Amino acid sequence: MMLAVLFISFIVLIAIKTPVAYAMGIASLLALFVGGDSPIMVVTNMFSAVDSFPIMAIPFFILAGEMMNSGGITTRIVAFSRDIVGYIRGGLAHVNIVASMFFAGISGSATADASALGSMLIPVMVEDKYSPEFSVAVTATSSTIGPLIPPSMMMIIYGVIANVSIAELFLAGIVPGVSVGLALMGMSYYLSVKHGYGAVCSFSLPNIWKSFLRAFIPLLMPVIILGGVLSGVFTATEAGVVATFYAFIVGKFVYKTIQFKDFPRIFIDSAVMTSICLFVIAQSSVFGRILALEGFPYMISSFLTSFQVAPVIIELMIICFILMLGLFIEGIPVLIIFAPIFIPVISKMGLDLVHFGVVLNMAVLIGSVTPPVGILLYICCNIAGIEVSKASKIIWPFVGMMMLVLLLCILLPAVVLFIPRLFYTG
């Protein structure tokens, strides 16, 4: 009975466009009320969900990304990207994607990537005769690279849920993240040739060298973060603190683009983004807890393992289910609610949990750009000032390329696990 109330009320709330976090919280309270359980469980689970040392990395990485963006770091990364790929047909589209790949090593957040780079590049692309729909599609899909290339907040969340090494997850996301970027560049090139979108600049090694020197200090941040985590100098959570301190030094004392008067705004913006993220995590945890109490994970596990097929087919079924959910529910709730359900199934079949974490995150991220609920699509459409329905028509070729990379990663686990195995042979 509780499960029926939980799902029906949640679906109804989503249908009337209630924010997902509130929909999960209200549905959970209704289910507990029908089941006669104490609503105190909601409070205790919300607290325990965010009372985690690894989760503390999230606010620090958000703050670091906000400082780097406020300090004008983004412009240096974009300039470097322009000199590297701006001469290719559809130059600004490639600049957008390459800049996302570099920015991914700083923020670890798709929404931060979409907001920061989208605000800068979408108007420039439209001014340079790229269609608003194409500009939005490129920006929204390239923003998904952020949570794949380390550091990644979604990898941290999955690592906590699955109890696997966050450092390994960081490494495992590198090749898929770069592959998604290259695939998107391929589609951008094809559409740019088709529609006559031009290049931005001519190829020049001296210009590349100059812009590299200007962007060297920001680009050093992911090297410091990943190097420190892999060498054991600090944990992933402590890496967030290091990233914040590094961003502060760079913005305040190296480039001198951040003033003390800017800090209240930076802290407030970071606090708002952090509170939204942690509130979603907390509510998702309550929802998932009720599912666990009602034995829903066992039902799903029994259903999936009843199929006499190869483990990779089961994994494909799970990913297809996640992709369908992504059409209607935002990413982090899907990850928090369903990862604990599918992880035991994956373990039972002998599949690698690090590999599954990466492909699961990729599927969730694809959902973040697919209409009607894709949050990244909404952010970019809002920047471009167009309706989501217009951008929806052109985003599917890019989504198709992302799905192709996802399928490759599922069928060839070595693509994902190659780099982690170089560092963690045991």
PAVO-575910 format. One line per 4 residues: their letters; for each residue x, y, z of C-alpha. Coordinates in steps of 0.1 Angstrom, whole numbers, plus 5000, padded with zeros to 4 digits. Example, Ala and Ser with C-alpha at 12.3 -4.5 7.8 and 13.67 -1.06 7.14 Angstrom:
BEGIN
AS) 5123,4955,5078  5137,4989,5071
***
This chain:
BEGIN
MMLA) 5000,5000,5000  5028,5024,5009  5045,5018,4976  5013,5025,4957
VLFI) 5008,5058,4976  5045,5067,4971  5045,5062,4934  5010,5076,4926
SFIV) 5015,5107,4946  5049,5113,4932  5037,5109,4896  5008,5132,4902
LIAI) 5030,5159,4918  5055,5156,4889  5026,5159,4864  5015,5192,4880
KTPV) 5051,5204,4877  5060,5203,4914  5098,5206,4918  5113,5171,4921
AYAM) 5127,5175,4956  5094,5187,4970  5075,5160,4951  5097,5133,4967
GIAS) 5093,5148,5002  5056,5152,5000  5051,5117,4985  5073,5102,5012
LLAL) 5052,5119,5039  5020,5107,5024  5033,5072,5022  5045,5072,5058
FVGG) 5011,5086,5069  4992,5058,5051  5016,5032,5065  5012,5045,5100
DSPI) 5049,5052,5105  5064,5082,5122  5073,5112,5100  5104,5116,5123
MVVT) 5121,5092,5098  5120,5119,5072  5141,5142,5094  5166,5116,5105
NMFS) 5171,5103,5070  5175,5138,5056  5202,5145,5082  5221,5112,5078
AVDS) 5221,5116,5040  5241,5148,5041  5261,5140,5073  5289,5124,5053
FPIM) 5325,5134,5050  5328,5127,5012  5296,5147,5006  5314,5177,5022
AIPF) 5334,5179,4990  5304,5192,4971  5301,5227,4987  5339,5232,4984
FILA) 5340,5223,4947  5309,5246,4941  5327,5274,4959  5359,5268,4939
GEMM) 5341,5269,4906  5322,5301,4916  5355,5318,4925  5372,5307,4893
NSGG) 5343,5320,4872  5340,5353,4891  5377,5358,4888  5375,5358,4850
ITTR) 5392,5324,4847  5365,5312,4822  5375,5338,4796  5411,5326,4796
IVAF) 5399,5290,4791  5376,5300,4763  5404,5320,4746  5428,5290,4748
SRDI) 5401,5268,4734  5394,5292,4705  5431,5292,4695  5432,5254,4696
VGYI) 5400,5246,4676  5386,5279,4664  5400,5274,4629  5379,5243,4622
RGGL) 5345,5246,4604  5320,5255,4630  5347,5269,4652  5326,5284,4680
AHVN) 5308,5251,4685  5342,5234,4689  5354,5261,4712  5322,5256,4733
IVAS) 5329,5218,4736  5366,5221,4743  5361,5248,4768  5336,5225,4786
MFFA) 5362,5198,4787  5387,5222,4803  5361,5237,4826  5351,5202,4837
GISG) 5384,5199,4856  5374,5229,4877  5338,5228,4886  5326,5192,4883
SATA) 5291,5205,4878  5270,5204,4846  5248,5232,4857  5278,5254,4866
DASA) 5293,5246,4832  5260,5254,4813  5255,5286,4832  5291,5300,4830
LGSM) 5300,5290,4795  5265,5293,4781  5262,5329,4793  5295,5337,4775
LIPV) 5293,5316,4743  5256,5314,4733  5252,5351,4726  5285,5351,4707
MVED) 5275,5321,4686  5241,5337,4678  5259,5370,4668  5282,5350,4645
KYSP) 5251,5336,4626  5249,5302,4644  5212,5294,4649  5200,5298,4686
EFSV) 5188,5262,4686  5222,5249,4674  5240,5270,4700  5217,5257,4728
AVTA) 5221,5221,4717  5259,5223,4716  5261,5241,4750  5236,5218,4768
TSST) 5252,5186,4756  5288,5197,4761  5279,5207,4797  5274,5170,4805
IGPL) 5311,5165,4802  5316,5184,4835  5305,5155,4858  5325,5130,4839
IPPS) 5360,5145,4838  5373,5148,4874  5364,5163,4898  5328,5153,4896
MMMI) 5301,5158,4923  5280,5129,4908  5309,5105,4910  5314,5115,4947
IYGV) 5277,5108,4954  5279,5074,4936  5311,5066,4954  5294,5072,4988
IANV) 5264,5050,4978  5284,5022,4963  5313,5024,4988  5338,5024,4960
SIAE) 5370,5045,4955  5362,5080,4945  5397,5083,4931  5391,5053,4908
LFLA) 5357,5068,4897  5375,5101,4889  5400,5083,4867  5374,5061,4850
GIVP) 5355,5092,4839  5384,5107,4819  5382,5086,4787  5343,5086,4785
GVSV) 5343,5124,4791  5369,5130,4764  5351,5106,4741  5318,5124,4745
GLAL) 5335,5157,4737  5351,5143,4705  5317,5127,4695  5300,5161,4700
MGMS) 5327,5178,4679  5321,5153,4651  5284,5161,4650  5291,5198,4653
YYLS) 5314,5197,4623  5288,5178,4602  5260,5202,4610  5283,5232,4606
VKHG) 5292,5220,4571  5256,5214,4563  5244,5248,4575  5275,5268,4565
YGAV) 5287,5278,4599  5322,5292,4597  5354,5292,4616  5365,5319,4641
CSFS) 5402,5323,4635  5432,5309,4616  5456,5283,4630  5486,5299,4647
LPNI) 5511,5281,4670  5523,5314,4685  5487,5323,4694  5481,5289,4709
WKSF) 5513,5292,4730  5504,5327,4742  5468,5317,4752  5482,5285,4769
LRAF) 5505,5306,4791  5475,5328,4800  5454,5298,4809  5481,5277,4824
IPLL) 5474,5285,4861  5436,5277,4858  5444,5245,4839  5468,5235,4866
MPVI) 5439,5231,4891  5426,5197,4879  5462,5184,4878  5467,5194,4914
ILGG) 5434,5179,4925  5438,5146,4907  5475,5144,4915  5469,5150,4952
VLSG) 5440,5124,4954  5459,5097,4935  5491,5102,4955  5473,5100,4988
VFTA) 5483,5135,4998  5446,5144,5004  5412,5128,5001  5386,5138,4975
TEAG) 5369,5159,5002  5401,5176,5012  5407,5182,4974  5376,5204,4974
VVAT) 5392,5226,5001  5425,5227,4982  5406,5237,4950  5389,5265,4969
FYAF) 5421,5278,4984  5438,5276,4950  5409,5295,4933  5411,5321,4960
IVGK) 5449,5326,4956  5446,5328,4918  5416,5351,4917  5427,5374,4945
FVYK) 5465,5376,4943  5476,5362,4909  5451,5378,4885  5437,5402,4911
TIQF) 5403,5400,4895  5384,5392,4927  5380,5420,4953  5370,5415,4989
KDFP) 5336,5432,4981  5329,5403,4957  5331,5376,4984  5296,5381,4999
RIFI) 5281,5375,4965  5303,5346,4958  5295,5329,4991  5258,5336,4987
DSAV) 5257,5321,4952  5277,5291,4963  5255,5286,4994  5223,5287,4973
MTSI) 5236,5262,4948  5249,5240,4976  5216,5241,4995  5197,5231,4964
CLFV) 5220,5202,4958  5220,5189,4994  5182,5194,4997  5177,5172,4966
IAQS) 5201,5146,4981  5183,5146,5014  5148,5142,4999  5161,5115,4975
SVFG) 5175,5096,5004  5141,5096,5022  5123,5084,4991  5149,5056,4986
RILA) 5146,5046,5022  5109,5040,5020  5115,5019,4988  5140,4999,5007
LEGF) 5117,4993,5037  5090,4981,5014  5113,4956,4997  5113,4973,4963
PYMI) 5150,4967,4956  5145,4930,4962  5116,4930,4938  5137,4946,4911
SSFL) 5167,4924,4918  5145,4892,4915  5129,4904,4883  5162,4912,4866
TSFQ) 5181,4881,4877  5152,4860,4865  5163,4866,4829  5187,4839,4817
VAPV) 5208,4863,4796  5244,4876,4797  5251,4901,4824  5258,4929,4798
IIEL) 5222,4925,4786  5209,4931,4822  5232,4962,4824  5218,4974,4791
MIIC) 5182,4970,4804  5191,4990,4835  5207,5018,4815  5176,5019,4791
FILM) 5154,5022,4822  5175,5051,4835  5174,5068,4801  5136,5066,4801
LGLF) 5135,5080,4837  5157,5109,4826  5129,5121,4803  5108,5130,4834
IEGI) 5131,5132,4865  5162,5153,4872  5196,5135,4874  5207,5134,4911
PVLI) 5173,5120,4924  5175,5092,4898  5211,5085,4909  5204,5084,4946
IFAP) 5171,5065,4944  5180,5038,4919  5218,5033,4924  5212,5014,4957
IFIP) 5186,4993,4939  5208,4983,4910  5242,4980,4927  5234,4947,4944
VISK) 5223,4933,4910  5255,4944,4893  5276,4930,4921  5257,4896,4920
MGLD) 5264,4894,4883  5301,4900,4889  5303,4933,4870  5326,4961,4880
LVHF) 5310,4987,4902  5334,5015,4890  5325,5007,4854  5288,5007,4863
GVVL) 5291,5040,4881  5305,5057,4851  5279,5044,4826  5251,5050,4851
NMAV) 5263,5086,4855  5265,5090,4817  5229,5078,4814  5217,5102,4841
LIGS) 5235,5130,4823  5219,5122,4790  5186,5126,4808  5196,5161,4819
VTPP) 5195,5173,4783  5165,5154,4769  5131,5171,4769  5107,5176,4785
VGIL) 5125,5179,4819  5162,5183,4809  5175,5209,4833  5206,5218,4812
LYIC) 5183,5223,4781  5162,5247,4802  5192,5267,4814  5206,5271,4779
CNIA) 5172,5280,4764  5167,5306,4791  5201,5321,4782  5193,5321,4744
GIEV) 5158,5334,4750  5141,5306,4730  5114,5280,4737  5125,5245,4747
SKAS) 5104,5230,4719  5126,5248,4693  5159,5235,4707  5144,5200,4712
KIIW) 5143,5194,4674  5181,5198,4670  5194,5184,4702  5186,5147,4693
PFVG) 5215,5142,4669  5238,5153,4697  5220,5130,4722  5224,5102,4697
MMML) 5262,5107,4697  5263,5106,4735  5242,5074,4734  5267,5059,4709
VLLL) 5296,5066,4733  5275,5052,4762  5269,5020,4743  5306,5017,4735
CILL) 5314,5021,4772  5289,4994,4782  5301,4969,4755  5338,4976,4760
PAVV) 5344,4981,4798  5381,4985,4791  5374,5019,4776  5362,5030,4810
LFIP) 5386,5010,4832  5418,5014,4812  5432,5044,4832  5420,5032,4867
RLFY) 5438,4998,4861  5470,5016,4854  5470,5031,4889  5450,5004,4908
TG) 5462,4970,4895  5450,4952,4926
***
